[in-house]
């Protein structure tokens, strides 16, 4: 994640500033999370995507620092020991995690950081940074619709679709752990719902830095 890659939000002296937030989107595969995330990023200049660290090697076309921070196993383990990761998990033979420092720098600068992680990663973020976290779980309108979406992508074999459907039940059981639930019956309406959540969360009193001084000035 590189906030410097995007024009910085306005920071006028003497005015209310805002600490950024961490916006988490989770869902079972096929529920529309990735499509919603792309629409949010395309339409919001103050929102940046979290870039994970991983121990797996780069794939063709991947750019270090843009797609992932590629690390060796020893370096990754050192970051875990030193508390430099907000969340991490092992996926098969490789490790994945979210570096703490770039996220914290973005939040202090007033940026909002978007996370595409599962319920386990969300639990770790809640433990490590609850005050900054806004979590949304995306549900499909029905099991039949979820399966139809997976099959319509024509990316997976029947066996992979069955495995994804079996996993979806466990993933959806964690919906009560999230702040907001969006049932993705219509992608446009779902994007608008998430945008509304983000707009409301940005206005929360505790995220308005200097609000007390601003109100005192108004009162004279």
N, C-alpha and C positions, 0 to 999 in steps of 0.2 A: 504494500500500500504506500502510495507516495502522494500526500496532500499537495506537495509543491507542484505536481503535474497539472493542477487545476487552479484557476484564479482564486485567490483567498477570499473568504467572506469578508464583508465590510467590518472594520473595527474602528469606530469613531471614538476619540477620547471623550470621556464624560457620559457616554451612553451605556445602556444596558448591553452587556455581552452575554454569551451563552456557552456553557460547557456542552460539548457534543455528547451523543449517546451511542450505544451499541445496539443496533437493530438486528435481531436474529430471526431468520426465516427457516423453519423446519417443516418437513412434510415427507410422506412416503414417496418413493419414486413414481413419477407420473401424475402427481397431484397439481403440478403447475408452478412449483416454487422457483425454478430457474427462469421461466418466462416472466414471472412477476418481478424477480430481482433485476433482470435486464431492463424492464420497463422503468423501474425506479431509478436505476443508474442513468439511463438515457434522459430522464426528465428532471433530474435534480442535481444541480451543480455542487451542492453542499454535501452530497453523499458519496463516499468512496468505499471501494470493496476491500475487505480484509484480505491480505495475502498470507497464506499459510506457509510454514516451514515444513520441509519433508526430507527424509533421508533417501528417497528413491531418486534415481538418475533422471535428468531432463529427457523428455520425449521430443521427437523432431518438431521444430517450430516453437517450442516453449522458450520463453525469455526469463532468465533469472531476475528476480525482483518484481517482475510483472505477473507471471503465472504462479510462481512459487519462489521461496527462498530455499535453495538447494544446499543442504548441509550434510556433513559426514555424521556417522552414528555417534562418535565420541563428542562432537560439538553439540549434537542434539541432546545427548544425555547430560552434558554439562549445563545446558540451559534449563533442563528439568530440575537439576540439583540446586541451581542458583535462583529458582523461582522466576525465571525469565519468560515462562510460557503461561498464558491465561488458561489454556486448555490443551490437552494432547491425548493422542490415542494411537495404538498400534493397529495397522491394517495389514494383515498377512505378515510379510517380512519387513515392512517399512513403517516408520513413525511419521505422524503428522501433528502439527500443533500451531498455535497462534502466538507469535512473539508479542510480549507485553509492551515493549518500549514504543514501537511505531504506533500502536493503538492509543497508548496514553498521550503521546505527542499530538495525535490527531484530535483527541477529545479536548485537550487543553486549548488547542487552536480553534475550537468551535466546529470541528468537522463531525459529521455523523458517519459511523463505520458499519457497513453491512456485512453480516456473517451468514454464510450458507453452510450450516452445520447440523448435526443430528441431535437427538435429545440428550445423549451422553455429554457431548461438548457443551450443550446449553446448561446442563447441571453444573459443570465445572465453572463456566462463566458466572453463574448465579452465586456460587461459593466465593469466587475471587473478586467479583466486581458488580454486586447486586444493584448498587445505586445507579449505575450507568446503563443497566440492561433493560431493553424492551424486547420481549420475546413474542413471536407470532407463530402459531401452528396453522398450516394450510391443510385443510381436509378436502377430499374429493366429494362430490355430491352423492355418490353411491359406489359400492364395490364393483358393480357391473361397469360403471363409467370409468373407474380407475383401470380396470383390466382392458377396456376398449382403447383407452388412451395409450397404454403400454404397447398394445398390439399394433396400433395405428402408426407408431413411430417406426416400425419395421426395422428396429435396430437389434432386437434380441430374439433368440430362439424360444420355442415354446417352453423349454425347460427353464430358461432364465426368467421368463415371464412368471412361471409358477413360483419360482423362488422369491421373486420380488413381491408377488402377491402374499406369499406366506409371511414374509418379513414385514409387510405393511401392517398386518394386524397388530404385531408387537409394537411397532412405531406409533401407531395411532392410539394405543393404550396410554401413552404419556401425555395426551392432550391436556389433562388438568394441571400440568406443571407449567403451562404457558400463560402469559398475561392476556393474550388475545387469541381468538379463534376465527379464522376466515374460511367459510365453505366456498370453494372455487367452482361454482356452477357456471359462471361467466367470467372470462379472464379480464375483460375491461372493468367490470364492477369490482372484481377482486383487487385489481391494481388501485382503483380509486379508494377502496376500503383501507388498504395498507397505507396509502398516501395520507388519508385522513387521520389514521393512528399516529403516523409520524408527525404530522402537523400539530396534533394535540399534545403529544409528548414533548415537543420542542418548547411549548409554552408553559410547561410545568414550572411552578414557582421556584423549586429547588435548583433548577437548571439556569435560572436567570442571575448571572453574576453581576453584582452591583445594583440589584433591584431595590434593596433597602435604601441605599444612598439616593437613588433616583427618586423614590417616593418622598423621602425627606426633603429633597430639593423642591419637589412639586408643592409640598406643604409649606414651604418657606421657612 
